[in-house]
Amino acid sequence: MKITKISPAVKTEGRYNVFVDDKYSFSLDELQLVDLGLKSGQEIDEVQLAEYKSESDFGKNYVRALDLISRRLRSEREIRDYAFRKQWSKENAERVVERLYKYGYLDDAKFARVFVSSRSGRGFSQRRMMAELAKKGIKKEVVDEVINSSKDFSETASLEKLIAKKRAHYNDDRKLVAYLARQGFRYDDIKAALE
């Protein structure tokens, strides 16, 4: 088998289509192309072709993960869940996660700090934040440390703000108490704030 042509991809800037025996075979980004040292006229075998295709998949997966993170920070579990839904190979998923950590794009502690900061003062209880962070795969020790060290978060202030916002919607204090309890606030704190 021979690489017969390497040409810029039409739809994706920065990627190059590689043709083997005059048929499209796979695409690589510029860095991958240089790192692998591919050039037209190069002879390859089946094993090399499979490796290049795997490298091509890794490159596409990594770019998709970066795209996700560019929209908002993600936890490691969110990236792994995305990889599972998109049916990435286990090896590629591991490599993507490893590279994201290497370049600082993935950091569960930073994710938890931003999460807590963005929800502070918006009526979130500590219990609710802990539950949501646990769903996103953040370890309990990290969550405890972030919530306890957060200067932005005050459960009392969150509770008072939520009461001020919702009080007009509830003509019965029992219903308001039940709503606040469902939001994760403790009964004693709710009673104290209502008084």
N, C-alpha and C positions, 0 to 999 in steps of 0.2 A: 504494500500500500504506500501511496505517496501523497504528501500534501501538495495539492496542485495550485491552490490559490488562497490568499489571505486578503480580505477586503473589509473596509469599514462597514459596520452594520448600518442599514438604512434608518431603522426606527430608533435605535438606542445609541446615542452619542457616547463615544469612549469605548465601545465594544467592537470586536472584529470577528467576522465570520470566517471560519476555517473550512475549506473544502478538501475532502480526501477523495482521490480518484474522480475528480470533477463533480462531486456531489457534496452539498452542504452537510457538514457533520456536527459541528458544535461552534460555540462562540466564546470568546475570552475577552476580558478587559485588557487595557494596555499593559498594566503591571504584570498580569498573568502571562501575557504574550511574551514580554521581555524576560521575565523570570524563567519561563520554560524554554526560551530560546528557539521558538518555532519559526521556520521560514519555508517559503515555497521551494519545492523540489526535494524536501527532506523525506527520507524513507522512514516509515513507522510500522510497528507490528500491532496485532490485536490488543496486547496487554497495554501498550503505550496509548492506543486509541481509547481504551476504557479509562485509563488514568486521566487523560485530557478531558474526557466527557465528565468525569467526576469533578475535576477541577472547575469546569464550566458551570456545573450545578452549584458548587460551593460559591463561586463568584456571584451568581444570580441570587442565591439565598442570602448572602451577606448584604448585598445592596438592598434587598427587601427588608431585612432587619434594620438597617440604617434608616430606611425610609420610615418605618414604624416609629423608631426612636426620635426621628426629627420632628414628628408631629407632637409627641409628648413623651416624657420619660417612661420607661417600661421596667418592670421587674424581670428577674431571670425567668420566673415561672411563666410570665406572659409571653416571653420570647419562645420558650420551650413549647408552650401550648400552641402558639402560632405555627411553629415548625411541625408539630404533630398534625394539626389541621391541614396543613399544606403538603403533608406526606414527604417531608424531607428525609433523607437517609439519616440514621443515627449518627454516623460519622460526621456528616456535614453539619448537623445541628450542634454537635459538640464543638466542632471547629469554629462555627459562627459565634457561639457563646464565649468560647475561649478568646477569640479575637476581639469581641466587644469589650470584655473585661480588660484585655491587654491595653486597648486604647482609651479606656476610661468611659466608654459609652454605656456600660452596664455597671450599676452600683446600687445594690438593694438598700443600703443605709441612706444614700443620697435620695433615692426614690422615696423612702419612708419620710425623710425630712420635708421634702417638697410636698408630699401628700398631706402631711399633718399641717404644714404651714398654709396650704391652699384651702383647707377646710376649717381652719381656726376662725371662730366668730361667725360661722355659718350654721350654727345650731347642731353641730355634730357632738355627740357624747364621746367620752374616752372609750367606752365599751364598743360603740359603733365603729370608731376608727380602728380599734384593735381587730375587730371582726373583719372589716374590709381589707386591712393589710394582710391578715392571715389568709384570706381568700386569694390574694395576689402572691402568696408564697413567701412573705417576709417572715423571718424567724422571730419567735416571741421575744428573745433577748434584745434583738435589734429594735423591735417595736417599743418595748418597755423603755429602753435607753432613749429613743427619739422622743417619745411622748413626755417622759420625765424631764428631759433637758430642753424641751421646746419653750422658748420665751413667748411665742405667739399664742400658745394654746392655754385657755382657761376654761375649765368645764363649767364653772359658775357663770362666767360671762356668756358662754354659748347657751346655757340653759335660760338665762334671763333674756337674751336676745330672741330665742325661740318662743318664749312665753309672750313677749311683747308682740311678736309677729302673729302668733296663732290665737291669742286670747279672744279676739273679736269673732273668730270662726266658731268658737265653742261657747254655747250659752250655759253649759253645765260644767262646773269645775271637775267633776268626776271623769267626764269624757276627755277633758284637757289633760288630766293626770294620766289617764290610760294612754293617750297619744304620746305624751312625753316618756312614759315608761317604755313604750314600743320603740322609741328612738334611742333607748339604752341608758337613760338617766335613772339614778337610784331614787327610790320612793322618798327617802328622807330629804334628799337634796331638792326634789320637786316641791315637797311640802314647805320647806324653808323658803324657797324662792317665791312661792305663791303667797306666803304670809308677808 
